[in-house]
Amino acid sequence: MASRILGFCFAALLCVIMLTLALELLAAIWGWLLLITGIVGAVWLGALFYRRWRDRW
C-alpha cells in the first residue's frame, strides 16, 4: 500500500513539473504564436473575400 501511495506521489510530482515546463515554454513563445495565428487568419480571410469577390454572379 505504501508503495502505491509513493508511486502516486511521484507521478503527481512529475505531472506538476511537466506542466510547469509546458507553461514556461508557452509563456516564452506566446507572442510568436499570436503573430503566426494573425497572419494565417489574415491570409484565410483574404482568400475568402477574394473568392467571394470573384464569384459575385
CHARMM-style PDB file with segment names, atoms N, HN, CA, C and O in Angstrom:
ATOM      1  N   MET     1       0.826  -1.190   0.000  1.00  0.00      PROA
ATOM      2  CA  MET     1       0.000   0.000   0.000  1.00  0.00      PROA
ATOM      3  C   MET     1       0.875   1.259   0.000  1.00  0.00      PROA
ATOM      4  O   MET     1       0.590   2.215  -0.721  1.00  0.00      PROA
ATOM      5  N   ALA     2       1.921   1.256   0.797  1.00  0.00      PROA
ATOM      6  HN  ALA     2       2.153   0.480   1.383  1.00  0.00      PROA
ATOM      7  CA  ALA     2       2.808   2.421   0.844  1.00  0.00      PROA
ATOM      8  C   ALA     2       3.500   2.620  -0.497  1.00  0.00      PROA
ATOM      9  O   ALA     2       3.765   3.749  -0.907  1.00  0.00      PROA
ATOM     10  N   SER     3       3.786   1.529  -1.166  1.00  0.00      PROA
ATOM     11  HN  SER     3       3.570   0.611  -0.833  1.00  0.00      PROA
ATOM     12  CA  SER     3       4.432   1.615  -2.475  1.00  0.00      PROA
ATOM     13  C   SER     3       3.506   2.292  -3.489  1.00  0.00      PROA
ATOM     14  O   SER     3       3.965   3.087  -4.309  1.00  0.00      PROA
ATOM     15  N   ARG     4       2.222   1.987  -3.439  1.00  0.00      PROA
ATOM     16  HN  ARG     4       1.849   1.341  -2.773  1.00  0.00      PROA
ATOM     17  CA  ARG     4       1.263   2.602  -4.367  1.00  0.00      PROA
ATOM     18  C   ARG     4       1.115   4.091  -4.076  1.00  0.00      PROA
ATOM     19  O   ARG     4       1.030   4.895  -5.004  1.00  0.00      PROA
ATOM     20  N   ILE     5       1.083   4.465  -2.805  1.00  0.00      PROA
ATOM     21  HN  ILE     5       1.152   3.811  -2.052  1.00  0.00      PROA
ATOM     22  CA  ILE     5       0.972   5.881  -2.432  1.00  0.00      PROA
ATOM     23  C   ILE     5       2.219   6.637  -2.871  1.00  0.00      PROA
ATOM     24  O   ILE     5       2.126   7.748  -3.394  1.00  0.00      PROA
ATOM     25  N   LEU     6       3.386   6.033  -2.659  1.00  0.00      PROA
ATOM     26  HN  LEU     6       3.461   5.130  -2.234  1.00  0.00      PROA
ATOM     27  CA  LEU     6       4.628   6.666  -3.091  1.00  0.00      PROA
ATOM     28  C   LEU     6       4.669   6.815  -4.613  1.00  0.00      PROA
ATOM     29  O   LEU     6       5.111   7.845  -5.121  1.00  0.00      PROA
ATOM     30  N   GLY     7       4.216   5.806  -5.335  1.00  0.00      PROA
ATOM     31  HN  GLY     7       3.856   4.969  -4.922  1.00  0.00      PROA
ATOM     32  CA  GLY     7       4.147   5.882  -6.797  1.00  0.00      PROA
ATOM     33  C   GLY     7       3.212   6.979  -7.264  1.00  0.00      PROA
ATOM     34  O   GLY     7       3.512   7.704  -8.213  1.00  0.00      PROA
ATOM     35  N   PHE     8       2.072   7.096  -6.589  1.00  0.00      PROA
ATOM     36  HN  PHE     8       1.828   6.507  -5.818  1.00  0.00      PROA
ATOM     37  CA  PHE     8       1.123   8.154  -6.935  1.00  0.00      PROA
ATOM     38  C   PHE     8       1.728   9.533  -6.676  1.00  0.00      PROA
ATOM     39  O   PHE     8       1.583  10.439  -7.496  1.00  0.00      PROA
ATOM     40  N   CYS     9       2.400   9.693  -5.547  1.00  0.00      PROA
ATOM     41  HN  CYS     9       2.518   8.957  -4.881  1.00  0.00      PROA
ATOM     42  CA  CYS     9       3.020  10.984  -5.230  1.00  0.00      PROA
ATOM     43  C   CYS     9       4.110  11.335  -6.233  1.00  0.00      PROA
ATOM     44  O   CYS     9       4.247  12.493  -6.625  1.00  0.00      PROA
ATOM     45  N   PHE    10       4.881  10.341  -6.645  1.00  0.00      PROA
ATOM     46  HN  PHE    10       4.770   9.400  -6.326  1.00  0.00      PROA
ATOM     47  CA  PHE    10       5.914  10.580  -7.643  1.00  0.00      PROA
ATOM     48  C   PHE    10       5.296  10.967  -8.989  1.00  0.00      PROA
ATOM     49  O   PHE    10       5.799  11.857  -9.674  1.00  0.00      PROA
ATOM     50  N   ALA    11       4.211  10.300  -9.360  1.00  0.00      PROA
ATOM     51  HN  ALA    11       3.802   9.577  -8.804  1.00  0.00      PROA
ATOM     52  CA  ALA    11       3.525  10.629 -10.614  1.00  0.00      PROA
ATOM     53  C   ALA    11       2.944  12.037 -10.561  1.00  0.00      PROA
ATOM     54  O   ALA    11       3.020  12.778 -11.541  1.00  0.00      PROA
ATOM     55  N   ALA    12       2.359  12.412  -9.415  1.00  0.00      PROA
ATOM     56  HN  ALA    12       2.297  11.810  -8.618  1.00  0.00      PROA
ATOM     57  CA  ALA    12       1.798  13.763  -9.266  1.00  0.00      PROA
ATOM     58  C   ALA    12       2.901  14.809  -9.350  1.00  0.00      PROA
ATOM     59  O   ALA    12       2.721  15.846  -9.988  1.00  0.00      PROA
ATOM     60  N   LEU    13       4.043  14.549  -8.712  1.00  0.00      PROA
ATOM     61  HN  LEU    13       4.189  13.707  -8.193  1.00  0.00      PROA
ATOM     62  CA  LEU    13       5.175  15.472  -8.784  1.00  0.00      PROA
ATOM     63  C   LEU    13       5.671  15.611 -10.218  1.00  0.00      PROA
ATOM     64  O   LEU    13       5.958  16.719 -10.673  1.00  0.00      PROA
ATOM     65  N   LEU    14       5.772  14.506 -10.922  1.00  0.00      PROA
ATOM     66  HN  LEU    14       5.539  13.606 -10.553  1.00  0.00      PROA
ATOM     67  CA  LEU    14       6.213  14.536 -12.313  1.00  0.00      PROA
ATOM     68  C   LEU    14       5.234  15.331 -13.186  1.00  0.00      PROA
ATOM     69  O   LEU    14       5.656  16.078 -14.069  1.00  0.00      PROA
ATOM     70  N   CYS    15       3.939  15.173 -12.942  1.00  0.00      PROA
ATOM     71  HN  CYS    15       3.596  14.566 -12.225  1.00  0.00      PROA
ATOM     72  CA  CYS    15       2.932  15.938 -13.688  1.00  0.00      PROA
ATOM     73  C   CYS    15       3.059  17.437 -13.422  1.00  0.00      PROA
ATOM     74  O   CYS    15       2.953  18.241 -14.349  1.00  0.00      PROA
ATOM     75  N   VAL    16       3.281  17.810 -12.193  1.00  0.00      PROA
ATOM     76  HN  VAL    16       3.368  17.157 -11.440  1.00  0.00      PROA
ATOM     77  CA  VAL    16       3.426  19.226 -11.854  1.00  0.00      PROA
ATOM     78  C   VAL    16       4.658  19.808 -12.525  1.00  0.00      PROA
ATOM     79  O   VAL    16       4.613  20.925 -13.041  1.00  0.00      PROA
ATOM     80  N   ILE    17       5.762  19.063 -12.525  1.00  0.00      PROA
ATOM     81  HN  ILE    17       5.799  18.156 -12.106  1.00  0.00      PROA
ATOM     82  CA  ILE    17       6.987  19.540 -13.173  1.00  0.00      PROA
ATOM     83  C   ILE    17       6.772  19.698 -14.670  1.00  0.00      PROA
ATOM     84  O   ILE    17       7.188  20.701 -15.249  1.00  0.00      PROA
ATOM     85  N   MET    18       6.126  18.721 -15.308  1.00  0.00      PROA
ATOM     86  HN  MET    18       5.788  17.906 -14.837  1.00  0.00      PROA
ATOM     87  CA  MET    18       5.891  18.802 -16.752  1.00  0.00      PROA
ATOM     88  C   MET    18       4.950  19.956 -17.099  1.00  0.00      PROA
ATOM     89  O   MET    18       5.174  20.647 -18.093  1.00  0.00      PROA
ATOM     90  N   LEU    19       3.908  20.177 -16.304  1.00  0.00      PROA
ATOM     91  HN  LEU    19       3.726  19.616 -15.496  1.00  0.00      PROA
ATOM     92  CA  LEU    19       3.006  21.303 -16.552  1.00  0.00      PROA
ATOM     93  C   LEU    19       3.713  22.638 -16.379  1.00  0.00      PROA
ATOM     94  O   LEU    19       3.460  23.577 -17.134  1.00  0.00      PROA
ATOM     95  N   THR    20       4.592  22.728 -15.396  1.00  0.00      PROA
ATOM     96  HN  THR    20       4.798  21.965 -14.783  1.00  0.00      PROA
ATOM     97  CA  THR    20       5.355  23.961 -15.192  1.00  0.00      PROA
ATOM     98  C   THR    20       6.261  24.240 -16.383  1.00  0.00      PROA
ATOM     99  O   THR    20       6.350  25.378 -16.843  1.00  0.00      PROA
ATOM    100  N   LEU    21       6.931  23.210 -16.882  1.00  0.00      PROA
ATOM    101  HN  LEU    21       6.858  22.285 -16.508  1.00  0.00      PROA
ATOM    102  CA  LEU    21       7.798  23.389 -18.052  1.00  0.00      PROA
ATOM    103  C   LEU    21       6.986  23.760 -19.291  1.00  0.00      PROA
ATOM    104  O   LEU    21       7.417  24.591 -20.090  1.00  0.00      PROA
ATOM    105  N   ALA    22       5.822  23.150 -19.451  1.00  0.00      PROA
ATOM    106  HN  ALA    22       5.472  22.474 -18.802  1.00  0.00      PROA
ATOM    107  CA  ALA    22       4.970  23.470 -20.601  1.00  0.00      PROA
ATOM    108  C   ALA    22       4.489  24.920 -20.534  1.00  0.00      PROA
ATOM    109  O   ALA    22       4.451  25.610 -21.553  1.00  0.00      PROA
ATOM    110  N   LEU    23       4.126  25.376 -19.348  1.00  0.00      PROA
ATOM    111  HN  LEU    23       4.157  24.816 -18.520  1.00  0.00      PROA
ATOM    112  CA  LEU    23       3.677  26.767 -19.212  1.00  0.00      PROA
ATOM    113  C   LEU    23       4.811  27.758 -19.440  1.00  0.00      PROA
ATOM    114  O   LEU    23       4.596  28.826 -20.011  1.00  0.00      PROA
ATOM    115  N   GLU    24       6.009  27.414 -18.999  1.00  0.00      PROA
ATOM    116  HN  GLU    24       6.184  26.546 -18.535  1.00  0.00      PROA
ATOM    117  CA  GLU    24       7.157  28.289 -19.254  1.00  0.00      PROA
ATOM    118  C   GLU    24       7.461  28.364 -20.747  1.00  0.00      PROA
ATOM    119  O   GLU    24       7.776  29.435 -21.267  1.00  0.00      PROA
ATOM    120  N   LEU    25       7.368  27.236 -21.430  1.00  0.00      PROA
ATOM    121  HN  LEU    25       7.113  26.366 -21.008  1.00  0.00      PROA
ATOM    122  CA  LEU    25       7.586  27.231 -22.876  1.00  0.00      PROA
ATOM    123  C   LEU    25       6.518  28.057 -23.589  1.00  0.00      PROA
ATOM    124  O   LEU    25       6.828  28.830 -24.495  1.00  0.00      PROA
ATOM    125  N   LEU    26       5.273  27.893 -23.182  1.00  0.00      PROA
ATOM    126  HN  LEU    26       5.021  27.265 -22.446  1.00  0.00      PROA
ATOM    127  CA  LEU    26       4.188  28.659 -23.785  1.00  0.00      PROA
ATOM    128  C   LEU    26       4.346  30.150 -23.521  1.00  0.00      PROA
ATOM    129  O   LEU    26       4.076  30.967 -24.401  1.00  0.00      PROA
ATOM    130  N   ALA    27       4.778  30.509 -22.324  1.00  0.00      PROA
ATOM    131  HN  ALA    27       4.997  29.845 -21.609  1.00  0.00      PROA
ATOM    132  CA  ALA    27       4.988  31.917 -21.997  1.00  0.00      PROA
ATOM    133  C   ALA    27       6.122  32.512 -22.813  1.00  0.00      PROA
ATOM    134  O   ALA    27       6.110  33.705 -23.115  1.00  0.00      PROA
ATOM    135  N   ALA    28       7.101  31.692 -23.173  1.00  0.00      PROA
ATOM    136  HN  ALA    28       7.111  30.722 -22.927  1.00  0.00      PROA
ATOM    137  CA  ALA    28       8.235  32.190 -23.940  1.00  0.00      PROA
ATOM    138  C   ALA    28       7.873  32.422 -25.409  1.00  0.00      PROA
ATOM    139  O   ALA    28       8.466  33.283 -26.059  1.00  0.00      PROA
ATOM    140  N   ILE    29       6.902  31.662 -25.943  1.00  0.00      PROA
ATOM    141  HN  ILE    29       6.420  30.963 -25.416  1.00  0.00      PROA
ATOM    142  CA  ILE    29       6.636  31.759 -27.377  1.00  0.00      PROA
ATOM    143  C   ILE    29       5.221  32.247 -27.691  1.00  0.00      PROA
ATOM    144  O   ILE    29       4.814  32.188 -28.852  1.00  0.00      PROA
ATOM    145  N   TRP    30       4.454  32.727 -26.710  1.00  0.00      PROA
ATOM    146  HN  TRP    30       4.784  32.775 -25.767  1.00  0.00      PROA
ATOM    147  CA  TRP    30       3.075  33.092 -26.993  1.00  0.00      PROA
ATOM    148  C   TRP    30       2.968  34.252 -27.964  1.00  0.00      PROA
ATOM    149  O   TRP    30       2.013  34.314 -28.739  1.00  0.00      PROA
ATOM    150  N   GLY    31       3.909  35.161 -27.943  1.00  0.00      PROA
ATOM    151  HN  GLY    31       4.684  35.111 -27.313  1.00  0.00      PROA
ATOM    152  CA  GLY    31       3.866  36.283 -28.883  1.00  0.00      PROA
ATOM    153  C   GLY    31       4.004  35.816 -30.324  1.00  0.00      PROA
ATOM    154  O   GLY    31       3.283  36.275 -31.211  1.00  0.00      PROA
ATOM    155  N   TRP    32       4.938  34.900 -30.545  1.00  0.00      PROA
ATOM    156  HN  TRP    32       5.523  34.528 -29.824  1.00  0.00      PROA
ATOM    157  CA  TRP    32       5.113  34.353 -31.895  1.00  0.00      PROA
ATOM    158  C   TRP    32       3.891  33.551 -32.330  1.00  0.00      PROA
ATOM    159  O   TRP    32       3.501  33.594 -33.497  1.00  0.00      PROA
ATOM    160  N   LEU    33       3.291  32.824 -31.399  1.00  0.00      PROA
ATOM    161  HN  LEU    33       3.608  32.789 -30.452  1.00  0.00      PROA
ATOM    162  CA  LEU    33       2.084  32.066 -31.740  1.00  0.00      PROA
ATOM    163  C   LEU    33       0.945  32.996 -32.143  1.00  0.00      PROA
ATOM    164  O   LEU    33       0.214  32.705 -33.091  1.00  0.00      PROA
ATOM    165  N   LEU    34       0.788  34.108 -31.436  1.00  0.00      PROA
ATOM    166  HN  LEU    34       1.382  34.344 -30.667  1.00  0.00      PROA
ATOM    167  CA  LEU    34      -0.247  35.074 -31.806  1.00  0.00      PROA
ATOM    168  C   LEU    34       0.032  35.701 -33.170  1.00  0.00      PROA
ATOM    169  O   LEU    34      -0.886  35.902 -33.965  1.00  0.00      PROA
ATOM    170  N   LEU    35       1.295  36.007 -33.436  1.00  0.00      PROA
ATOM    171  HN  LEU    35       2.040  35.843 -32.790  1.00  0.00      PROA
ATOM    172  CA  LEU    35       1.654  36.582 -34.719  1.00  0.00      PROA
ATOM    173  C   LEU    35       1.361  35.615 -35.863  1.00  0.00      PROA
ATOM    174  O   LEU    35       0.780  36.007 -36.874  1.00  0.00      PROA
ATOM    175  N   ILE    36       1.756  34.368 -35.711  1.00  0.00      PROA
ATOM    176  HN  ILE    36       2.229  34.049 -34.889  1.00  0.00      PROA
ATOM    177  CA  ILE    36       1.513  33.366 -36.749  1.00  0.00      PROA
ATOM    178  C   ILE    36       0.012  33.156 -36.934  1.00  0.00      PROA
ATOM    179  O   ILE    36      -0.464  33.037 -38.063  1.00  0.00      PROA
ATOM    180  N   THR    37      -0.735  33.110 -35.830  1.00  0.00      PROA
ATOM    181  HN  THR    37      -0.349  33.207 -34.913  1.00  0.00      PROA
ATOM    182  CA  THR    37      -2.187  32.949 -35.924  1.00  0.00      PROA
ATOM    183  C   THR    37      -2.820  34.134 -36.648  1.00  0.00      PROA
ATOM    184  O   THR    37      -3.734  33.952 -37.453  1.00  0.00      PROA
ATOM    185  N   GLY    38      -2.347  35.331 -36.369  1.00  0.00      PROA
ATOM    186  HN  GLY    38      -1.605  35.478 -35.714  1.00  0.00      PROA
ATOM    187  CA  GLY    38      -2.870  36.512 -37.048  1.00  0.00      PROA
ATOM    188  C   GLY    38      -2.574  36.507 -38.535  1.00  0.00      PROA
ATOM    189  O   GLY    38      -3.435  36.859 -39.342  1.00  0.00      PROA
ATOM    190  N   ILE    39      -1.363  36.110 -38.905  1.00  0.00      PROA
ATOM    191  HN  ILE    39      -0.664  35.824 -38.249  1.00  0.00      PROA
ATOM    192  CA  ILE    39      -1.002  36.054 -40.325  1.00  0.00      PROA
ATOM    193  C   ILE    39      -1.838  35.013 -41.049  1.00  0.00      PROA
ATOM    194  O   ILE    39      -2.366  35.278 -42.128  1.00  0.00      PROA
ATOM    195  N   VAL    40      -1.961  33.824 -40.457  1.00  0.00      PROA
ATOM    196  HN  VAL    40      -1.532  33.609 -39.580  1.00  0.00      PROA
ATOM    197  CA  VAL    40      -2.759  32.765 -41.086  1.00  0.00      PROA
ATOM    198  C   VAL    40      -4.218  33.199 -41.206  1.00  0.00      PROA
ATOM    199  O   VAL    40      -4.856  32.955 -42.230  1.00  0.00      PROA
ATOM    200  N   GLY    41      -4.745  33.837 -40.170  1.00  0.00      PROA
ATOM    201  HN  GLY    41      -4.227  34.036 -39.338  1.00  0.00      PROA
ATOM    202  CA  GLY    41      -6.126  34.320 -40.220  1.00  0.00      PROA
ATOM    203  C   GLY    41      -6.329  35.391 -41.280  1.00  0.00      PROA
ATOM    204  O   GLY    41      -7.349  35.396 -41.969  1.00  0.00      PROA
ATOM    205  N   ALA    42      -5.371  36.294 -41.418  1.00  0.00      PROA
ATOM    206  HN  ALA    42      -4.542  36.290 -40.858  1.00  0.00      PROA
ATOM    207  CA  ALA    42      -5.484  37.354 -42.430  1.00  0.00      PROA
ATOM    208  C   ALA    42      -5.428  36.767 -43.839  1.00  0.00      PROA
ATOM    209  O   ALA    42      -6.182  37.187 -44.716  1.00  0.00      PROA
ATOM    210  N   VAL    43      -4.543  35.805 -44.057  1.00  0.00      PROA
ATOM    211  HN  VAL    43      -3.931  35.463 -43.345  1.00  0.00      PROA
ATOM    212  CA  VAL    43      -4.455  35.163 -45.384  1.00  0.00      PROA
ATOM    213  C   VAL    43      -5.742  34.408 -45.680  1.00  0.00      PROA
ATOM    214  O   VAL    43      -6.245  34.458 -46.802  1.00  0.00      PROA
ATOM    215  N   TRP    44      -6.280  33.707 -44.680  1.00  0.00      PROA
ATOM    216  HN  TRP    44      -5.871  33.667 -43.769  1.00  0.00      PROA
ATOM    217  CA  TRP    44      -7.512  32.962 -44.877  1.00  0.00      PROA
ATOM    218  C   TRP    44      -8.676  33.901 -45.191  1.00  0.00      PROA
ATOM    219  O   TRP    44      -9.458  33.632 -46.103  1.00  0.00      PROA
ATOM    220  N   LEU    45      -8.799  35.006 -44.439  1.00  0.00      PROA
ATOM    221  HN  LEU    45      -8.164  35.225 -43.698  1.00  0.00      PROA
ATOM    222  CA  LEU    45      -9.861  35.971 -44.713  1.00  0.00      PROA
ATOM    223  C   LEU    45      -9.683  36.628 -46.073  1.00  0.00      PROA
ATOM    224  O   LEU    45     -10.659  36.859 -46.786  1.00  0.00      PROA
ATOM    225  N   GLY    46      -8.445  36.930 -46.433  1.00  0.00      PROA
ATOM    226  HN  GLY    46      -7.651  36.743 -45.853  1.00  0.00      PROA
ATOM    227  CA  GLY    46      -8.183  37.497 -47.754  1.00  0.00      PROA
ATOM    228  C   GLY    46      -8.604  36.551 -48.863  1.00  0.00      PROA
ATOM    229  O   GLY    46      -9.218  36.975 -49.842  1.00  0.00      PROA
ATOM    230  N   ALA    47      -8.280  35.278 -48.718  1.00  0.00      PROA
ATOM    231  HN  ALA    47      -7.781  34.934 -47.922  1.00  0.00      PROA
ATOM    232  CA  ALA    47      -8.673  34.288 -49.727  1.00  0.00      PROA
ATOM    233  C   ALA    47     -10.187  34.145 -49.777  1.00  0.00      PROA
ATOM    234  O   ALA    47     -10.762  33.996 -50.855  1.00  0.00      PROA
ATOM    235  N   LEU    48     -10.834  34.190 -48.624  1.00  0.00      PROA
ATOM    236  HN  LEU    48     -10.368  34.312 -47.748  1.00  0.00      PROA
ATOM    237  CA  LEU    48     -12.291  34.081 -48.582  1.00  0.00      PROA
ATOM    238  C   LEU    48     -12.939  35.272 -49.266  1.00  0.00      PROA
ATOM    239  O   LEU    48     -13.850  35.090 -50.074  1.00  0.00      PROA
ATOM    240  N   PHE    49     -12.495  36.484 -48.966  1.00  0.00      PROA
ATOM    241  HN  PHE    49     -11.755  36.632 -48.310  1.00  0.00      PROA
ATOM    242  CA  PHE    49     -13.055  37.679 -49.614  1.00  0.00      PROA
ATOM    243  C   PHE    49     -12.761  37.698 -51.105  1.00  0.00      PROA
ATOM    244  O   PHE    49     -13.613  38.095 -51.899  1.00  0.00      PROA
ATOM    245  N   TYR    50     -11.568  37.274 -51.492  1.00  0.00      PROA
ATOM    246  HN  TYR    50     -10.875  36.951 -50.846  1.00  0.00      PROA
ATOM    247  CA  TYR    50     -11.220  37.250 -52.916  1.00  0.00      PROA
ATOM    248  C   TYR    50     -12.113  36.263 -53.663  1.00  0.00      PROA
ATOM    249  O   TYR    50     -12.586  36.554 -54.761  1.00  0.00      PROA
ATOM    250  N   ARG    51     -12.344  35.092 -53.061  1.00  0.00      PROA
ATOM    251  HN  ARG    51     -11.960  34.856 -52.169  1.00  0.00      PROA
ATOM    252  CA  ARG    51     -13.180  34.093 -53.720  1.00  0.00      PROA
ATOM    253  C   ARG    51     -14.610  34.597 -53.852  1.00  0.00      PROA
ATOM    254  O   ARG    51     -15.241  34.397 -54.890  1.00  0.00      PROA
ATOM    255  N   ARG    52     -15.127  35.242 -52.823  1.00  0.00      PROA
ATOM    256  HN  ARG    52     -14.615  35.404 -51.980  1.00  0.00      PROA
ATOM    257  CA  ARG    52     -16.487  35.790 -52.906  1.00  0.00      PROA
ATOM    258  C   ARG    52     -16.569  36.949 -53.904  1.00  0.00      PROA
ATOM    259  O   ARG    52     -17.586  37.116 -54.577  1.00  0.00      PROA
ATOM    260  N   TRP    53     -15.507  37.744 -53.999  1.00  0.00      PROA
ATOM    261  HN  TRP    53     -14.681  37.608 -53.451  1.00  0.00      PROA
ATOM    262  CA  TRP    53     -15.481  38.857 -54.941  1.00  0.00      PROA
ATOM    263  C   TRP    53     -15.437  38.355 -56.379  1.00  0.00      PROA
ATOM    264  O   TRP    53     -16.062  38.940 -57.264  1.00  0.00      PROA
ATOM    265  N   ARG    54     -14.691  37.261 -56.616  1.00  0.00      PROA
ATOM    266  HN  ARG    54     -14.183  36.786 -55.897  1.00  0.00      PROA
ATOM    267  CA  ARG    54     -14.583  36.717 -57.973  1.00  0.00      PROA
ATOM    268  C   ARG    54     -15.860  35.985 -58.393  1.00  0.00      PROA
ATOM    269  O   ARG    54     -16.166  35.936 -59.584  1.00  0.00      PROA
ATOM    270  N   ASP    55     -16.608  35.415 -57.448  1.00  0.00      PROA
ATOM    271  HN  ASP    55     -16.359  35.454 -56.481  1.00  0.00      PROA
ATOM    272  CA  ASP    55     -17.814  34.644 -57.763  1.00  0.00      PROA
ATOM    273  C   ASP    55     -19.077  35.428 -57.425  1.00  0.00      PROA
ATOM    274  O   ASP    55     -20.016  34.876 -56.851  1.00  0.00      PROA
ATOM    275  N   ARG    56     -19.105  36.704 -57.777  1.00  0.00      PROA
ATOM    276  HN  ARG    56     -18.343  37.152 -58.244  1.00  0.00      PROA
ATOM    277  CA  ARG    56     -20.267  37.534 -57.418  1.00  0.00      PROA
ATOM    278  C   ARG    56     -21.444  37.324 -58.347  1.00  0.00      PROA
ATOM    279  O   ARG    56     -22.375  38.127 -58.270  1.00  0.00      PROA
ATOM    280  N   TRP    57     -21.495  36.396 -59.156  1.00  0.00      PROA
ATOM    281  HN  TRP    57     -20.739  35.745 -59.218  1.00  0.00      PROA
ATOM    282  CA  TRP    57     -22.555  36.204 -60.112  1.00  0.00      PROA
ATOM    283  C   TRP    57     -23.811  35.875 -59.382  1.00  0.00      PROA
ATOM    284  OT1 TRP    57     -24.852  35.669 -60.007  1.00  0.00      PROA
TER     285      TRP     57
END
